[in-house]
Amino acid sequence: MKENQKVSSNQVNSSLWQSTKDNLQVIFIALALAFLIRTFIAEPRYIPSDSMLPTLEQGDRLVIEKVSYYFHPPRQGDIVVFEPPLQLQSQGFQRDQAFIKRVIGTPGDTIAVIQGKVYVNDQPLTENYIKEPPNYQLAPLIVPNEQLFVMGDNRNNSNDSHIWGFLPKDNIIGHAIFRFLPFKKIGIIN
């Protein structure tokens, strides 16, 4: 009888160990997949300020995809999330403190702000997405290679390229594509 209990006890311990081992493997695989997806494919982000009003509001939660820029460079109008460039880091912003802005100029473009209008290559932008026209002037600048000119949609309340200069393409984390919170505004970001 004791021998049967000993065998049964060993079977239970073995079964329990196998179950624990299987669960740990599943947890490890799930964590590894989550890490890979967040690092290379997409990640959630929240909006920390009002610099993108009215397009995005403080507290909005977004999905940032990271794949498309492996195949093509950022385009004018894209809303990008990026690490602060050195100019901002020297002002005390941390490297992991992400910013979000709209791409206005790509390499070779000439950007200017004249009498409340943003000009790209001497053509005024049609900007039905901004909160209000900019109340500042910006002399014409040519966007260098491997750099971008980015601005917040809340033109007069945005710490963007008109203040600190060009954004290196290498600082881009990804492209904002989808808002998942708040639920009443869920959907693709245009």
Secondary structure in CASP SS format (residue, H / E / C, confidence):
PFRMAT SS
TARGET T0000
AUTHOR 0000-0000-0000
METHOD secondary structure of the structure
MODEL  1
M C 1.00
K H 1.00
E H 1.00
N H 1.00
Q H 1.00
K H 1.00
V H 1.00
S H 1.00
S H 1.00
N H 1.00
Q H 1.00
V H 1.00
N H 1.00
S H 1.00
S H 1.00
L H 1.00
W H 1.00
Q H 1.00
S H 1.00
T H 1.00
K H 1.00
D H 1.00
N H 1.00
L H 1.00
Q H 1.00
V H 1.00
I H 1.00
F H 1.00
I H 1.00
A H 1.00
L H 1.00
A H 1.00
L H 1.00
A H 1.00
F H 1.00
L H 1.00
I H 1.00
R H 1.00
T H 1.00
F H 1.00
I C 1.00
A E 1.00
E E 1.00
P E 1.00
R E 1.00
Y E 1.00
I C 1.00
P C 1.00
S C 1.00
D C 1.00
S C 1.00
M C 1.00
L C 1.00
P C 1.00
T C 1.00
L C 1.00
E C 1.00
Q C 1.00
G C 1.00
D C 1.00
R E 1.00
L E 1.00
V E 1.00
I E 1.00
E E 1.00
K C 1.00
V C 1.00
S H 1.00
Y H 1.00
Y H 1.00
F C 1.00
H C 1.00
P C 1.00
P C 1.00
R C 1.00
Q C 1.00
G C 1.00
D C 1.00
I E 1.00
V E 1.00
V E 1.00
F E 1.00
E C 1.00
P C 1.00
P C 1.00
L H 1.00
Q H 1.00
L H 1.00
Q H 1.00
S C 1.00
Q C 1.00
G C 1.00
F C 1.00
Q C 1.00
R C 1.00
D C 1.00
Q C 1.00
A C 1.00
F E 1.00
I E 1.00
K E 1.00
R E 1.00
V E 1.00
I E 1.00
G E 1.00
T C 1.00
P C 1.00
G C 1.00
D C 1.00
T E 1.00
I E 1.00
A E 1.00
V E 1.00
I E 1.00
Q C 1.00
G C 1.00
K E 1.00
V E 1.00
Y E 1.00
V E 1.00
N C 1.00
D C 1.00
Q E 1.00
P E 1.00
L C 1.00
T C 1.00
E C 1.00
N C 1.00
Y C 1.00
I C 1.00
K C 1.00
E C 1.00
P C 1.00
P C 1.00
N C 1.00
Y C 1.00
Q C 1.00
L E 1.00
A E 1.00
P E 1.00
L E 1.00
I E 1.00
V C 1.00
P C 1.00
N C 1.00
E C 1.00
Q E 1.00
L E 1.00
F E 1.00
V E 1.00
M E 1.00
G C 1.00
D C 1.00
N C 1.00
R H 1.00
N H 1.00
N H 1.00
S C 1.00
N C 1.00
D C 1.00
S H 1.00
H H 1.00
I H 1.00
W H 1.00
G C 1.00
F C 1.00
L E 1.00
P E 1.00
K H 1.00
D H 1.00
N H 1.00
I E 1.00
I E 1.00
G E 1.00
H E 1.00
A E 1.00
I E 1.00
F E 1.00
R E 1.00
F E 1.00
L E 1.00
P C 1.00
F H 1.00
K H 1.00
K H 1.00
I C 1.00
G E 1.00
I E 1.00
I C 1.00
N C 1.00
END
